[in-house]
Amino acid sequence: MLTSVKSPALLTVHNPVGYAPRIHRKQPAPRPASLDGRTVYLIDSKFDDSVELLKQVQAWFAARMPGVRTELRQMSSYYGKDDPQLWSEIREKGHAAIIGVGHCSTCTPAVATHAITLETQYGVPTVAIYTDMFVKIAQSVARMGGLIQSPMVFVPQPVMGKSESELRAYVEGKDPYTGRPVMQEIVEGLTRGLAASEAGDEPYARDAPRFEQPDAEENLHALFERNGWTDHLPIVLPTQERVAAMLAGTRRGPDEVVGRMQPTANRGLWEYTVEKVAVNAVMAGARPEYFPVILALASTGVSARGSTSSSASVMSVVNGPVRHEIGMNCGIGAMGPYNHANATIGRAYGLLSQNLQGGSVPGETFMGSLGNNYTYNGITFAENEERSPWQPLHVDKGFDRGASTVTVFHGCRSTTFSLGLRKTYWKEHVKDMLLGTDSITGPVLLLDPITAQQFIDRGGFDTKAKLVRWLHEAAEMPAGRYWDLQLVQNYVYSKATFGESESPKARYVGLPDDAPVRIFEEHDIHVVVVGGEANGYWQMMGALHRATVSVDDWR
């Protein structure tokens, strides 16, 4: 007797990907037939020794094409900021431009965007220089910026810290991506006409399908893994029934747009709806009662899968009645894996970030050089408001105590750790911890209630404002040492030299090397009470406040 083999049941699941942005096609600038007798501007993006490579490009022109005049200029401020005054000068006094170097996950999109701006808005033929680590990012930004034919030249990674002779070899050598001579590509990019863009724009279509083709459960799990839609841990398949159950956790309609997100600036803002967020919440194993918190996180537009090469993560702090309504942990083990709501809300934020922003793929849409284990659930917990001697975080941010909110911090790359406050040298110990926090984020003090009370007992800080002021004053470093920090050079100094309107650190520019600099501004220092009083352990997390939003609005 033959035994029939039962076919596996076929499941229909939702697609978890967001909607790509519209691409507005742009036209390139006309090219001169020759650079002889013309002025080429070399534009330093002010990131990690970019200017040193451009000096070698300038030297090459002086030696090989002396008929070309070159002007080496730095952007006025931080590389991510537009510089219309410089662009206008180049249009009026120059004939072409070379900009670079794009050699990080944020400066590469910025350099690509500036090149497109010069080409299409100012009519200046422009070549952008990048390192070969960022080929895919540069190409992606050019496409999203509407000028896919934007000339690109690549040199080896890294540029930072290389000697003059090594950088000269880069310039006189071959593009590691194309195999062609670097300077030949640059000259041709400025003198050979580019193909005109096709007319019209790519529409903002709902190009991501709502459902995947029905298939067996095992095959669908493999599909999600293969497409990079998971965090490489097992997921819950987002079937129609499960997504419908998740949507019951909010009054908002499934087609309502929640927000837009991108891995880093200039990569293109992807759009997503309530239903798309619900799909990712199901995948994370969240429950419908958690959904308003997840929607609130999605509404911030802050990615929990940012592409920065510094490997930043997010930290999400929940305040108000919702903490107890959904059973979040704010006591023992709150920042660990011991609570279903904490764990799955944070995981949902990570999954929706990578899927709704167009991906988070190492080497393409994620460029964190080291990576960051915090990104698995984004350090998600509730503040222990009941055991805090101060007002809670959301009240600090202007919300009523009875409101439910979630706050997003971004950074979470540096952590210093201690036990309590000693009687004699506690101030010195805290200062040491402050100096161990990375210089471009603010310290977030994560205090067990025991330690919070010690700050009052030892220092008399009966309000957070008093503690924050003292921390601001205590975190000092000599100006010479401060300005020499690479992170400060990249992200603070360029803004500070542009004036007080750009950076509060402008007041320290030009000080003697031994003059004190206060590293953190008061508005960048935060205090959160969390933990179950098993002991007075506490830590400082280097992270910047990005948003505090209402959860109640998403119920």
Secondary structure, DSSP 8 states (H G I E B T S, - for coil): ---------EE-BB----B---B---------S--TT-EEEEEE--STTHHHHHHHHHHHHHHH-TTSEEEEEE-SS-TTS--HHHHHHHHHH-SEEEEEEE-STTHHHHHHHHHHHHHHHS---EEEEEEGGGHHHHHHHHHHTT-TT--EEEE-S--TT--HHHHHHHHHSB-TTT-SBHHHHHHHHHHS------SS-B-----S-SB---EEHHHHHHHHHHTT-S-SS-----BHHHHHHHHTT-SS-TTSEEEEE-SSTTS--EEEEHHHHHHHHHHTT--GGGHHHHHHHHHT---TT---TT--EEEEEEESTHHHHTT---STTTTTT--HHHHHHHHHHHHHHHHHTT---BTTTB--SS--GGGGTTSEEE--GGG-SS--HHHHTT--TTS-EEEEEEEEEEEEEEES--TTTHHHHHHHHHHTS-TTS-EEEEE-HHHHHHHHHHH---SHHHHHHHHHHH-EEEHHHHHTSHHHIIIIIHHHTT-TTT-GGGGGTT--TTSEEE-S-GGG-EEEE-S-SSS-EEEEEEEEEEEEEESGGG-
